[in-house]
Amino acid sequence: MKRKVWILAGKAFGKGLLGPAIRIVEMAKACSQDGHEVHVVVLSPESNPLPEGVELHDLAKFDLDRIRPGDGLIFGPYLSAPIAWKLLRSDLPFHLDLYCVTATEQLALWARTPGVARDRERAKLRLRYLLHAARAESIQVSCLEQWMVVAGMFLSEKNWSKGGWVDELTTRVVAVPMGVREDSFPRGSANPYPGSIQTDPVFLWGGSLWNWFDLETLVETFRILSERGSNARLFFLSGSNRTERSSENDPVTKVETLAKTHGLLGKSIFFNTVSVSPDHLAPWLEHCRAGILTNPTSLEALSSWRTRYLDLLWAGKPLVVSGIDPLATRMVDAGCALRVAAGSAVELADAIEKIARDESVAMRLGAQAAGLAQDLGWRRNLSPFLDALSDPQAFRHQGIRPSIRDAARYLVA
């Protein structure tokens, strides 16, 4: 069965593709390969990274009446409230993509940005996600561990903590994680790291620094390694988080301050000075020894699918990690990651030294990473959505419409 497919998003296609945009592009590509007529609707697109044959629309100018019952419709949490409300009240069956909803964003108990205003914003989003999930035919999450957080978020809404609603919604949940790139990893690039560390084993922190990571243990680990005389180097791919809110660079400032205090900045710990887009990531991956990340013991870590690891798998590189997160567990089980207890700087230093001293250890682990990459490719990960598009019985069920009371709450929020 072939359908007209609509992928709606509240984000723009900028010049550099980040996680949400990459997901949309890969979803559109896979749908198009299966012969569906694919339309992507985003807010004020600055570029068009879509494959040939996929039509791009500007959400601000788009007429939602073009979508008909039976079309394959999917949208995510970034869609604006008024547009999402119109879809909620329509007769259109849809799938909801909650892959990026995390504990740190939604649960005040686990948040590092406290305050009444922020808590109110979280409450508004929880209500919106809840009503859309109740109405959706299918709910996509990154992993089942993430659904535990989303379900807990829903249970905080008093009207929905009774009557088994969360149990009923759970029957609609499918895991559709972010996937590994399926093009061949390009090798033979020039070493992009500073000349002073190009011959040293570099451990790459491949994404932004956020205050829910265990940054104190990370710096302490490299202080220990420095005392031992190790030539292991920590390199932050992003020199800043490059966000609109300057406060989100606080973790970067924190690490820089700690590194300076211990005399490690520019010696064992380095920050990048250039912005690296996904299209220019390969050289940094090729010339690092391994990736690194430090999780605390937290609900955020236990439920988050770390997409930065997917780049390591694409490149066939191992991971050194402290604490537990779902994808790290997959990598440990596959033999391509070394994991130690959260908060243990000494154990983490020992694990790093195993790879820093002996490149053959990294190569052995990296070979297993390349194998796992085959199991986590984009097309395989998207298979639940692609299967639904081919199922004549899919995109027919409208779920639970919001009550008048919930509708009023939604509109007031």
DOLUMTI-704578 format. One record per residue (C-alpha): residue in one letter; x, y, z. Coordinates in steps of 0.001 Angstrom, whole numbers, plus 500000, padded with zeros to 6 digits. Layout:
AXYZ/...
END
This chain:
M500000500000500000/K501248503468499085/R500184506609500939/K500593510319500943/V502850510930503961/W502976514177505942/I505805514840508393/L505149518000510402/A507713519761512572/G507880523034514437/K511580523513513770/A513323525078510812/F515730523384508433/G518799525475509139/K522100525475507311/G523522522897509725/L521363519858510439/L520959518876514088/G519158515918515670/P515484516778514965/A516222517772511372/I518338514671510775/R515468512510512015/I513007514177509632/V515363513803506672/E515997510107507361/M512282509437507864/A511428511200504616/K514166509347502754/A512977505935503958/C509320506692503150/S510247507887499676/Q512344504777499046/D509251502704499806/G507315504522497098/H505175506834499234/E504449510418498230/V506243512346500963/H505626515890502165/V507706517551504896/V506286520651506575/V508691522702508700/L508759526212510078/S510481528765507831/P512938526449506066/E516342528024505446/S517581525118503331/N516260521993501639/P518267518903502636/L515540516489501498/P516073513811498846/E514745514364495351/G511035513703495079/V510191514790498635/E508194518021498712/L509071520700501275/H506459523110502680/D506653526135504952/L504483525483508014/A503642529180508373/K501961529141504951/F500646525580504912/D496945524696504728/L496306521754507075/D493156520916505102/R495422519379502468/I495892516411504803/R493149513815504348/P492004510883506547/G494069507838505649/D497205509830504880/G500264508903506911/L500518511802509366/I503184512147512046/F504302515083514143/G506435515693517205/P506528517811520362/Y508059520866518685/L504905521596516710/S503323524861517889/A500373524567520266/P497745526184517946/I498604523919515015/A498822520846517227/W495448521778518712/K493854521889515274/L495169518396514558/L494002517234517970/R490426518336517255/S490385517104513650/D489233513724512331/L492768512900511167/P494397509789512660/F498060510465513414/H501194509092514999/L502996511082517694/D506788511191517823/L507972511784521415/Y511522510546520813/C513123513680522314/V511025514195525463/T513323513805528470/A513141513887532235/T515251517024532501/E512849518916530266/Q509587517760531800/L509933516685535426/A510677519466537889/L512082516938540365/W514977516183538018/A515410519615536517/R518464521809536988/T516534524949535995/P514171525443538960/G511648528197539381/V507910528752539341/A507836530044535748/R509806527051534444/D507609524621536376/R504516526194534849/E505997525789531392/R506688522120532108/A503107521655533308/K501777523145530072/L503940520851527968/R502981517784530001/L499292518489529381/R499891519028525675/Y501896515814525280/L499355513865527295/L496369514919525200/H498235514258521957/A499372510835523184/A495819509940524189/R494571510952520763/A497391509291518778/E497099505937517076/S500755505227517840/I503338506817520155/Q506972506697519086/V509707506894521724/S513459506405521502/C513506503435523858/L511193501768526334/E513200503233529206/Q512187506658527951/W508530505652528053/M508852505070531811/V509669508773532156/V506868509850529818/A504360507618531633/G505494509028534975/M505057512499533544/F501490511639532540/L500696510144535936/S501416513529537481/E498199514716535817/K495611513784538474/N492790513041536040/W494941510505534216/S496423508629537150/K493196506643537568/G491364504259535317/G494404502641533697/W494935505317531054/V498703505010531126/D498406501230530753/E496146501761527751/L498543504249526184/T501430501826526718/T499836499412524251/R500385502036521543/V504061502669522288/V506744501631519810/A510489502184520062/V511801504163517076/P515275505327518084/M517585507676516260/G519744505556513962/V523275505195512648/R524108506729509286/E524033504093506551/D526550505639504170/S530117504366504388/F532342506176506837/P534889508251504843/R538486507567505811/G541786509150504897/S541073512657506141/A543679515001507566/N543981515113511350/P541937518137512523/Y543120518192516142/P545633520767517437/G549148519858516353/S550338519403519938/I548004516415520514/Q547816514813517088/T550057511926518143/D548308511447521509/P545246509272522214/V542318511699522082/F539087510944523925/L536305512841522205/W533340514398523968/G531191514511520847/G528309516804521787/S527382519736523948/L527994519913527683/W524852520014529804/N524519520388533522/W522887516970533909/F526206515266533041/D528767514399535721/L531349517009534784/E533172516999538125/T534076513321537752/L535158513955534168/V537681516632535136/E538847514698538184/T539508511682535960/F541901513637533758/R543559515157536823/I544308511610537973/L545562510644534518/S547814513702534431/E549321512750537796/R549984509258536442/G551839510750533477/S549265509547530939/N549206511169527498/A545406510715527202/R543726513930526082/L540127515061526538/F538739517077523628/F535356518795523612/L534104518943520041/S531883521888520912/G533708524814522460/S530333526199523546/N526738525040523431/R525946527761520885/T522386528345522061/E520250531439522332/R520341531276526151/S523777532246527417/S523091530428530710/E523308527118528856/N527031527713528468/D527387527528532269/P528563523874532094/V531288524881529635/T532442527651531981/K532357525203534885/V534629522700533147/E537000525410531967/T537275526762535517/L537936523313536989/A540480522529534284/K542308525804534921/T542295525199538670/H544058521865538184/G546397523170535481/L544845520907532836/L543446523397530316/G545518523298527157/K547532520361528513/S545146517440529093/I541803519128528413/F541029521008525196/F538027522869523787/N537381523182520084/T537545526668518591/V535485525983515467/S531904524891514861/V531614521362513453/S528505520436511457/P527452516787510994/D528776516906507424/H532269517726508745/L532318515347511705/A534157512405510124/P537768513646510533/W537271514251514259/L535916510751514673/E538565509100512526/H541471510568514479/C540175510090518038/R541004506999520086/A537509506692521604/G534456508637522666/I533781509492526296/L530791510468528439/T530101510664532172/N526589509930533441/P525520510543537012/T523056508185538655/S519887509894537477/L516538509324535814/E517722511410532870/A520621509055532219/L518538505908532704/S516011507034530106/S517960508979527456/W519093507630524086/R522521509267523638/T522590510111519937/R526227511227520127/Y527169507538520494/L525660506825517074/D528484508797515462/L530999506553517229/L529260503454515899/W529257504886512362/A533003505482512633/G533719502127514294/K535029503758517469/P534640502536521061/L533104504339524010/V534368504855527547/V531494505757529851/S530595506051533507/G527086505338534728/I524191503736532895/D522186504836529889/P520244502638527415/L522502502919524372/A525679502552526439/T524221499301527777/R523700498094524217/M527298498985523399/V528681497252526497/D526695494102525671/A528013494227522096/G531605494514523319/C532303498013522011/A532265500060525236/L534053500080528590/R531755501130531425/V532476501937535077/A530318502987537996/A528930506521538054/G531094508943540010/S534189506723540079/A537027508849538681/V539694506254539511/E537860503452537698/L537217505723534736/A540905506666534606/D541813502957534625/A539439502273531715/I540838505180529711/E544395503987530283/K543555500549528878/I542708502164525554/A545286504946525714/R548210502581526316/D547238499961523743/E545694501006520444/S544907497361519648/V542341497380522462/A540599500335520826/M540706498588517448/R539177495425518869/L536381497354520546/G535932499475517438/A535382496417515265/Q532489495448517516/A531148499007517238/A531023498696513467/G529077495458513857/L526511497035516174/A526108499906513718/Q524565497447511259/D521871496566513792/L521068500209514546/G520905501638511040/W518225504178510257/R516057501960508093/R515931499171510651/N515126501596513453/L512346503226511421/S510739499896510538/P507716500248512922/F506679503475511190/L507415502126507706/D505430498955508466/A502466501065509607/L502496503009506348/S502198499740504436/D499409498392506669/P495885499120505302/Q494554499036508882/A496907501768510105/F496059505487510282/R492394504686510919/H492105505053514708/Q491596508400516427/G492185507486520059/I490673509509522910/R489423512993522181/P490071515597524898/S487190516353527249/I485710519838527424/R487605520383530692/D490931519261529209/A490263521304526091/A489745524380528215/R492958523732530160/Y494877523270526910/L493604526516525440/V494261528475528630/A497811527080528780/
END
